[in-house]
Amino acid sequence: MSDTKMPVASMDATTTYSLLTSLLIALALTAGGYFAYQQGYLDPLIEKVGVFVFKAKAVAEAKEMQAKGMTAGEDFVGCKSSTSSMGNARGCWLWGVQC
């Protein structure tokens, strides 16, 4: 039975060629991205990503408030529903003082 192995030199050349090709593609993409950023071509995309992230944070905050049993606005001003001398009015509390 003959032992047929691939020559080591050709395997190294293939690996080197693949590595250099990948490095060249990464370098071209980086240079293209830098050029597009400097020219302002990426501004609309950056704005859309920013809006998406802002909306995602708002939804997460709303879910967190809902889990705590709060409604919109109660995270800044502790409004509690109460009955005052004016009938069934909504009492608003700000830092422990009624507004």
ZAGUBA-22834 format. One record per residue (C-alpha): y, x, z. Coordinates in steps of 0.5 Angstrom, whole numbers, plus 500, padded with zeros to 3 digits. Layout:
% ZAGUBA-22834
YXZ
...
% end
This chain:
% ZAGUBA-22834
500500500
507503498
513503503
518500498
525501502
532500500
535507499
540508505
546510500
546503497
546499503
552503506
556502499
555495499
557494506
563498505
565494499
564488503
568491508
574493504
574487500
575483506
580487509
584487502
584479503
586479510
592484508
594479502
594473506
598476512
603479507
603472503
604469510
610473512
613473506
613465506
615465513
621470511
623465505
623459509
617456506
613455512
619451516
617444514
609446516
612449522
616442524
610438523
606442527
611442533
612434532
604433532
604438539
609434542
606427540
599430543
603432549
606425550
599422549
596426554
602425559
601417558
594417559
595422566
600417568
596411567
590414571
595415577
597408576
604409574
608406568
613409564
619412568
616412575
615420574
622421574
625415579
620412584
621405582
617400586
617392586
619389592
622383595
629384597
635379600
637378593
630374592
625377587
629383585
626390583
628395588
629402585
628408589
631415588
629421592
628416598
634412597
635405594
639405588
% end
